[in-house]
Amino acid sequence: MTPRHDFHIHTKYLGCANETMEVQPVIDAWRAAGVTCMGFTDHLNRADQLTSHRRILADIRAAATDIPVHFGVELNFTGPDEGFVWSPDIKGEYGFQYAIGGIHSTYLEQFDAGKVIEIQHRHHLAVCANGLVDALVHPWWFSTHEFRQKGFPDFGTVGRVPEKLTRELAAAAVETDTAIEINGGANIQGRSEDYRSAYLDYLSILAEEGVTFLLASDAHAIGHAGWLTLAWEMAEKLHLPEDRFWRPSSRPIAGD
C-alpha cells in the first residue's frame, strides 16, 4: 500500500496559509485523515523570512503527537535562472531537516507555450542539480493568479509536455537522487478527468524511469486535509513499492 505521508504543508506564520494552519490543529486534523508521517514546509523566498520559520520549529517541538513530524522548507527561485535562498549554513542554523523546491512563475510577460515549457523544464533540471534540495515540487503547476493577471490562456494539461523532456527530467532526478512530488493540491484537486488522466500518464513515465516520489497535500487551510488523499489515490495507481516514496532520513522533531 502507498505510504500515508504528507511532506508539503504550509502554516500561517509566513502569510501564505490562512489562520487555521497552526501546527497542533494541523497535526490533529492530518492524524484523523490517516497520515502516518508528515512535515511542515513553509516558503523561503527571501532571507528576511527565516526568522518566521523559527516559530514553526518551536511549535513542532511543543506538539503533542504520536505521528512523526518533520521540519522542512519550500524554496522558490529568486528570479529566472537564479538560485535559492539556501545553504548548508542556513539549513544548520535554523534546524531545517529537508528542502523541497521548484519554479513558481512563468517568468514571461507574453504567453508562448513553447517558452513556458522550455523555462519550466530548465528550472526543473536546476532543482535536480542542487545537491541541497531533496525534492522537486509540483512540476507543471501554474499560478492561476499570474495567468489571470497577465491575461494568459490556460496552459492545459501536462500532456503538452514532450515525452522526451519527461524522460530527461526522470534521468536527472534518478541520477541526483531527487524525489519528484505528487501534489494533491496544486496538480490534482479541482482538475478535470482528462487533466488527471494526463497527469497520471506523466507520473507513469517518471515511475517507469525509476523516479522516487514525495507525497504532498500542499495545504494552505485546515479544510485542505482532503487534498492529501488525492495524492495517495494517484500514487496508488502507479503500483510502486513503499521504498519508491521519499521520507526524511533524520529523526522527527516530534512524535515516534
C-alpha positions as CSV (number, residue, x, y, z in Angstrom):
1,M,0.0,0.0,0.0
2,T,1.1,3.5,-0.7
3,P,2.6,5.2,2.4
4,R,0.3,7.8,4.1
5,H,2.8,10.7,4.0
6,D,2.4,14.4,3.6
7,F,5.7,16.4,3.4
8,H,4.4,19.7,2.0
9,I,2.2,21.6,4.4
10,H,2.1,25.4,5.0
11,T,1.4,27.4,8.1
12,K,0.0,30.8,9.0
13,Y,3.4,32.2,10.0
14,L,4.6,33.2,6.6
15,G,1.3,34.6,5.4
16,C,0.8,32.0,2.7
17,A,-1.7,29.8,4.6
18,N,-4.7,31.1,6.5
19,E,-5.2,31.4,10.2
20,T,-6.4,27.8,10.6
21,M,-2.9,26.5,9.8
22,E,-1.3,26.2,13.2
23,V,0.9,23.3,13.9
24,Q,-1.1,21.4,16.6
25,P,-4.5,21.7,14.9
26,V,-3.0,20.6,11.6
27,I,-1.3,17.6,13.2
28,D,-4.7,16.6,14.8
29,A,-6.6,17.0,11.5
30,W,-4.0,15.1,9.5
31,R,-3.9,12.3,12.0
32,A,-7.7,12.0,11.6
33,A,-7.2,11.8,7.8
34,G,-4.8,8.9,8.2
35,V,-1.3,10.4,7.9
36,T,1.5,8.3,9.3
37,C,4.4,10.7,8.8
38,M,4.3,14.4,7.9
39,G,6.4,17.6,7.6
40,F,5.8,21.3,7.6
41,T,7.4,23.3,4.7
42,D,6.7,27.0,4.5
43,H,8.1,29.2,1.8
44,L,11.6,30.7,1.8
45,N,11.7,33.3,-0.9
46,R,13.8,35.9,0.9
47,A,16.3,35.9,3.7
48,D,14.1,38.1,5.9
49,Q,11.6,35.2,6.1
50,L,14.0,33.0,8.0
51,T,13.1,34.2,11.5
52,S,9.4,33.3,11.0
53,H,10.4,29.7,10.4
54,R,11.7,29.5,14.0
55,R,8.1,29.8,15.2
56,I,7.2,26.7,13.2
57,L,10.0,24.7,14.6
58,A,9.1,25.8,18.2
59,D,5.5,24.7,17.7
60,I,6.6,21.3,16.3
61,R,8.8,20.7,19.3
62,A,5.9,21.6,21.6
63,A,3.4,19.4,19.8
64,A,1.5,16.5,21.3
65,T,1.7,13.8,18.7
66,D,2.4,10.1,18.2
67,I,2.9,10.8,14.5
68,P,6.4,11.6,13.3
69,V,6.6,15.3,12.4
70,H,9.5,16.8,10.5
71,F,10.6,20.4,9.8
72,G,11.3,21.3,6.2
73,V,11.2,24.3,3.8
74,E,9.8,25.1,0.4
75,L,12.3,27.0,-1.8
76,N,11.5,29.3,-4.7
77,F,13.9,30.6,-7.3
78,T,14.8,34.3,-6.6
79,G,14.5,35.0,-10.3
80,P,14.8,33.5,-13.8
81,D,17.9,31.2,-13.8
82,E,18.8,32.4,-10.3
83,G,19.2,30.3,-7.2
84,F,17.5,29.6,-3.9
85,V,18.0,31.4,-0.6
86,W,19.6,28.2,0.8
87,S,22.9,26.9,2.0
88,P,24.3,24.4,4.4
89,D,24.7,27.2,7.0
90,I,21.1,28.2,6.7
91,K,19.9,24.6,7.0
92,G,22.0,24.0,10.1
93,E,21.4,27.3,11.8
94,Y,17.6,27.2,11.5
95,G,17.2,23.4,12.1
96,F,15.7,22.5,8.7
97,Q,15.7,18.8,8.1
98,Y,14.9,18.8,4.4
99,A,14.1,21.1,1.5
100,I,11.7,20.9,-1.4
101,G,11.8,23.5,-4.1
102,G,10.7,24.5,-7.6
103,I,9.6,27.2,-10.0
104,H,6.6,29.3,-9.1
105,S,6.4,31.7,-12.2
106,T,6.5,31.6,-16.0
107,Y,8.9,34.5,-16.0
108,L,7.1,35.7,-19.1
109,E,5.1,38.8,-19.9
110,Q,3.7,37.4,-23.1
111,F,2.3,33.9,-23.3
112,D,4.3,31.5,-25.5
113,A,3.6,27.8,-24.8
114,G,6.9,26.7,-26.2
115,K,8.8,29.2,-24.0
116,V,6.7,28.2,-20.9
117,I,7.7,24.6,-21.4
118,E,11.4,25.4,-22.0
119,I,11.6,27.7,-18.9
120,Q,9.8,25.3,-16.7
121,H,11.9,22.3,-17.8
122,R,15.2,24.2,-17.4
123,H,14.2,25.1,-13.8
124,H,13.1,21.6,-13.0
125,L,16.6,20.3,-14.1
126,A,18.2,23.1,-11.9
127,V,16.4,21.8,-8.9
128,C,17.7,18.3,-9.5
129,A,21.2,19.6,-9.9
130,N,21.1,21.3,-6.5
131,G,22.5,18.8,-4.0
132,L,20.9,20.5,-1.1
133,V,17.3,20.1,-2.3
134,D,15.6,16.8,-1.7
135,A,12.5,17.0,-3.9
136,L,11.1,18.9,-6.9
137,V,7.7,20.5,-6.1
138,H,4.6,20.4,-8.3
139,P,6.2,20.2,-11.8
140,W,3.9,21.8,-14.4
141,W,1.8,23.7,-11.9
142,F,1.0,27.2,-12.9
143,S,-0.2,30.1,-10.8
144,T,-3.9,30.9,-11.5
145,H,-3.2,34.4,-10.1
146,E,-0.3,35.0,-12.5
147,F,-2.2,33.7,-15.5
148,R,-5.3,35.8,-14.8
149,Q,-3.2,38.9,-14.0
150,K,-1.3,38.7,-17.3
151,G,-4.3,37.5,-19.4
152,F,-2.6,34.3,-20.3
153,P,-4.7,31.4,-21.7
154,D,-4.9,28.2,-19.8
155,F,-1.8,26.1,-20.3
156,G,-4.0,22.9,-20.4
157,T,-2.6,19.6,-19.3
158,V,0.8,18.2,-18.7
159,G,0.1,16.2,-21.9
160,R,1.5,19.2,-23.8
161,V,5.0,18.4,-22.4
162,P,7.1,16.4,-24.8
163,E,7.8,12.9,-23.5
164,K,11.4,13.4,-24.3
165,L,11.6,16.2,-21.6
166,T,9.8,14.0,-19.1
167,R,12.3,11.2,-19.6
168,E,15.1,13.8,-19.4
169,L,13.8,15.0,-16.1
170,A,13.4,11.5,-14.8
171,A,17.0,10.7,-15.7
172,A,18.2,13.8,-13.9
173,A,16.1,13.0,-10.8
174,V,17.4,9.4,-10.6
175,E,21.0,10.4,-11.1
176,T,20.9,13.1,-8.4
177,D,18.6,11.1,-6.0
178,T,15.9,13.9,-6.2
179,A,12.3,12.9,-5.4
180,I,9.5,14.3,-7.6
181,E,6.4,15.5,-5.8
182,I,2.9,14.1,-6.3
183,N,0.9,17.2,-5.2
184,G,-2.7,16.7,-4.3
185,G,-3.4,20.4,-4.1
186,A,-1.6,22.0,-7.0
187,N,-1.7,19.2,-9.5
188,I,-4.9,17.2,-8.8
189,Q,-7.7,18.9,-6.8
190,G,-10.3,20.7,-8.9
191,R,-9.0,19.2,-12.2
192,S,-11.0,17.5,-14.9
193,E,-10.8,13.8,-15.5
194,D,-8.9,14.4,-18.8
195,Y,-6.4,16.5,-16.8
196,R,-5.9,13.9,-14.2
197,S,-5.5,11.2,-16.8
198,A,-2.7,13.2,-18.5
199,Y,-1.1,13.7,-15.1
200,L,-1.2,10.0,-14.3
201,D,0.4,9.3,-17.7
202,Y,3.1,11.8,-16.9
203,L,3.8,10.2,-13.5
204,S,3.8,6.8,-15.0
205,I,6.6,7.7,-17.4
206,L,8.6,9.1,-14.4
207,A,7.9,5.9,-12.5
208,E,9.0,3.7,-15.4
209,E,12.3,5.5,-15.4
210,G,12.9,4.8,-11.7
211,V,11.9,8.1,-10.0
212,T,11.2,8.2,-6.3
213,F,8.1,10.3,-5.3
214,L,7.3,12.6,-2.5
215,L,3.6,12.7,-1.4
216,A,2.1,16.0,-0.6
217,S,-1.1,18.0,0.0
218,D,0.4,21.5,-0.3
219,A,-2.3,22.5,2.1
220,H,-3.0,26.2,2.9
221,A,-6.1,25.8,5.1
222,I,-7.2,23.2,7.6
223,G,-10.0,22.2,5.2
224,H,-7.4,21.1,2.6
225,A,-6.7,17.9,4.5
226,G,-8.6,16.1,1.8
227,W,-6.0,17.1,-0.7
228,L,-3.5,14.6,0.6
229,T,-5.9,11.7,-0.1
230,L,-5.9,12.8,-3.7
231,A,-2.1,12.4,-3.8
232,W,-2.3,9.0,-2.2
233,E,-5.0,7.8,-4.6
234,M,-3.0,9.0,-7.6
235,A,0.2,7.3,-6.2
236,E,-1.6,4.0,-5.7
237,K,-2.3,3.9,-9.4
238,L,1.4,3.6,-10.1
239,H,1.6,0.3,-8.2
240,L,5.0,1.1,-6.7
241,P,6.7,-0.5,-3.6
242,E,7.0,1.6,-0.4
243,D,10.7,2.3,-1.0
244,R,9.8,4.4,-4.1
245,F,8.3,7.0,-1.8
246,W,10.6,9.5,-0.2
247,R,10.7,10.3,3.5
248,P,13.3,12.2,5.6
249,S,16.2,10.2,6.8
250,S,16.5,12.2,10.0
251,R,14.7,11.6,13.2
252,P,11.4,13.5,13.5
253,I,11.3,16.7,15.6
254,A,8.2,15.4,17.4
255,G,6.4,12.0,17.5
256,D,7.7,8.5,17.4
